[in-house]
């Protein structure tokens, strides 16, 4: 079986879902160092034909060494602002109505931890798109340990999978010989960015997955697998 893991992100882009759609098991890697000003707390949407960042504010004073599952959200009205931006930007797309109520519920609920919000939202998106897994775990739930390649090996052991699927961005650190020594397999996902029917011109790469979902609805899975 193939396992893929990734840090919880705030409404990831198409490539994230392309990778995990090829796995049998998915692991939210939530017990590693949190990195500020990354996709762990922000996403991109297309608004007025321009890319716009949506960033979740988090507590950082005196908390620079935090694990992802420890990071607390600052409730400064961001939920209302983010949902308003999404609704104004995509309200006229063909399938906005299909996901509107469920997504709005996420923004109406109060969240203490960034990890809880992002993991719950990504889990919803996985289900809404129609990606099927045998199991979804968190690395803290599995008590996964290690760094870089050793962490990936432990994910395989803890999930009982014989193959780990990495994104191409991890080529700089993955030691494939360690997988061979452990009797496990490792493969890289070769994601090819693609254009799709997007709301407004020009086409902008790297938008949140909702940019696709609001245009394709139930056929979003076909776009993901076509990358």
Order of alpha helices (4+ residues) and beta strands (2+ residues): beta-alpha-beta-beta-beta-alpha-alpha-alpha-beta-alpha-alpha-beta-alpha-beta-alpha-alpha
